[in-house]
Amino acid sequence: MNPAQKALWYIESHLRAPLTLDEIAGVAGVSRFHLVRAFAEATGFPVMRYVRARRLSEAARELAAGAPDILSLALDVDYGSHEAFTRAFRDHFGVTPETVRATTCLATLKLQEPISMISTALDHIDPPRKATANAFLVAGIGERYNLGNGGGAGIPNQWQEFHLKHAEIPRRVGNLAYGVCCNGDDAGNFDYIAGVEVADFSDLPREFARVRIPAQTYLVFTHTDHISTIRRTVNTIWNRWLPQSGMKVADAPNFERYDDKFDPATGNGGLEIWVPVEG
């Protein structure tokens, strides 16, 4: 099983027990940083959001079946009080636990069913090369996304805006373009910057985002197909190749690198995916 499959199995097997991201990552055999990315790439959900949605959905079923004690149910699904459970339940479903128990109706609730993992990973991916890169600066168009809300569904529009405005970025270095994923958190939020390398940020207009890429060792994967299929390559990297390699992902920005062979008008030409690793 890949990390996402292992995590799903453990979550579904321990819905009534306290769960932490570190604990789930340990069972999956990867770091919490790795798991957040791998799980979201495979399922479309941040890990702990999925845990919360599954617990509340199972609680809703028990309430509709007439669960007599809401406090006991709250404690069973790892909420410390009736109030905390009610608040989370109402925020998630828009109604209170008491309402569901009184109406015995689930038809209006968007319940989260268990995800049955069907791998969308590629059967084969070319082995990466290993590279060491010095620190550099990237400036461009930045947006914040959540891996569970369509991930970077707005990224193509971001690149369109970049192509309209990149000439306004001062002190550009070279002709490469970068799509940088950075500042990720445990909830699956991350910043994506479509940009270029710059010498410094001193003259950079405030409308542009900026990020410093530290000196780092990388595994460099090649995506040769159309840009629209990049998610499948990324999923294969995080959920199949990396776990099988035994290498540990570093908690640092990862990025796509586009050279002059890539055609932004057609999406053809290929690109490289740089994944930071330790050692």
SULZIVEN-V928999 format. One record per residue. N is the residue number from 0. SS is DSSP state (a for helix, b for strand, c for the rest). D_CENTER is the distance of its C-alpha to the mean C-alpha in Angstrom with 1 decimal. Layout:
N:SS:D_CENTER
N:SS:D_CENTER
This chain:
0:c:19.2
1:c:15.8
2:a:13.5
3:a:11.8
4:a:15.4
5:a:16.8
6:a:14.5
7:a:15.4
8:a:18.9
9:a:19.1
10:a:17.6
11:a:20.1
12:a:22.8
13:c:22.5
14:c:21.8
15:c:25.0
16:c:24.5
17:c:22.7
18:c:19.2
19:c:17.2
20:a:13.9
21:a:16.1
22:a:18.2
23:a:15.7
24:a:14.3
25:a:18.0
26:a:18.7
27:a:16.0
28:c:17.6
29:c:14.8
30:c:13.8
31:a:11.7
32:a:9.6
33:a:9.5
34:a:8.9
35:a:5.8
36:a:4.2
37:a:7.0
38:a:7.1
39:a:4.4
40:a:5.9
41:a:9.1
42:a:9.4
43:c:7.6
44:c:7.5
45:c:6.4
46:a:9.1
47:a:11.8
48:a:11.7
49:a:12.5
50:a:15.1
51:a:16.6
52:a:16.8
53:a:18.5
54:a:20.9
55:a:22.0
56:a:22.5
57:a:24.7
58:a:26.5
59:a:27.2
60:a:28.8
61:a:31.0
62:a:32.0
63:a:33.0
64:c:35.0
65:c:36.8
66:c:35.3
67:c:38.2
68:c:36.5
69:a:33.4
70:a:33.3
71:a:33.4
72:a:30.6
73:a:28.5
74:a:29.2
75:a:28.4
76:c:24.9
77:c:24.4
78:c:25.4
79:c:28.1
80:c:30.3
81:a:31.3
82:a:30.3
83:a:26.7
84:a:26.3
85:a:28.0
86:a:25.9
87:a:22.6
88:a:24.2
89:a:25.5
90:a:22.4
91:a:20.5
92:a:23.4
93:c:25.8
94:c:28.7
95:c:30.0
96:a:30.4
97:a:34.2
98:a:34.0
99:a:32.2
100:a:34.8
101:a:37.6
102:a:36.7
103:c:35.4
104:c:33.3
105:c:29.7
106:c:30.0
107:c:28.5
108:c:25.5
109:c:22.1
110:c:21.7
111:c:18.6
112:c:20.0
113:c:18.9
114:c:16.5
115:c:18.5
116:c:16.6
117:c:17.9
118:c:16.5
119:c:15.7
120:c:15.8
121:c:18.6
122:c:21.9
123:c:22.4
124:c:20.7
125:c:23.0
126:c:22.9
127:c:21.6
128:b:23.9
129:b:23.6
130:b:24.1
131:b:24.7
132:b:24.2
133:c:25.8
134:c:24.2
135:b:24.0
136:b:23.1
137:b:21.1
138:b:21.9
139:b:20.9
140:b:19.3
141:b:16.3
142:b:14.1
143:b:11.5
144:b:8.7
145:b:6.5
146:c:3.7
147:c:6.7
148:c:9.3
149:c:9.5
150:b:6.5
151:c:8.9
152:c:11.9
153:c:14.0
154:a:13.6
155:a:16.8
156:a:18.7
157:a:17.6
158:a:19.2
159:a:22.2
160:a:22.7
161:a:22.4
162:a:25.1
163:a:27.3
164:a:27.1
165:a:26.5
166:a:30.3
167:a:30.3
168:c:28.2
169:c:31.0
170:c:31.5
171:b:29.3
172:b:29.5
173:b:29.6
174:b:28.3
175:b:24.8
176:b:21.8
177:b:18.3
178:b:14.8
179:b:13.3
180:b:9.7
181:b:10.8
182:c:11.3
183:c:8.1
184:c:9.0
185:c:9.0
186:c:8.3
187:c:4.7
188:b:6.8
189:b:7.4
190:b:10.5
191:b:11.3
192:b:15.0
193:b:17.1
194:b:20.1
195:b:22.9
196:b:24.3
197:b:26.9
198:c:29.7
199:c:29.0
200:c:27.9
201:c:31.4
202:c:32.1
203:c:28.7
204:c:28.9
205:c:26.9
206:c:25.1
207:c:23.1
208:b:20.0
209:b:20.4
210:b:18.7
211:b:20.5
212:b:19.2
213:c:21.0
214:c:23.3
215:b:21.3
216:b:21.6
217:b:19.3
218:b:19.0
219:b:19.4
220:b:18.6
221:b:20.3
222:b:19.1
223:c:22.4
224:c:21.8
225:c:21.3
226:a:18.3
227:a:17.4
228:a:16.6
229:a:14.1
230:a:11.2
231:a:13.5
232:a:14.3
233:a:10.8
234:a:10.4
235:a:13.9
236:a:13.4
237:a:10.7
238:a:12.3
239:a:15.9
240:a:17.2
241:a:15.8
242:a:16.7
243:a:20.0
244:a:20.7
245:c:20.8
246:c:19.4
247:c:17.4
248:b:14.4
249:c:15.3
250:c:13.5
251:c:14.0
252:c:12.9
253:b:12.2
254:b:13.6
255:b:15.3
256:b:19.0
257:b:21.4
258:c:25.1
259:c:28.1
260:c:27.8
261:c:24.9
262:b:26.3
263:c:24.2
264:c:26.7
265:c:26.2
266:c:22.7
267:b:24.7
268:c:25.4
269:c:22.3
270:b:20.2
271:b:18.9
272:b:15.5
273:b:16.0
274:b:14.2
275:b:15.7
276:b:17.6
277:c:20.2
278:c:23.8
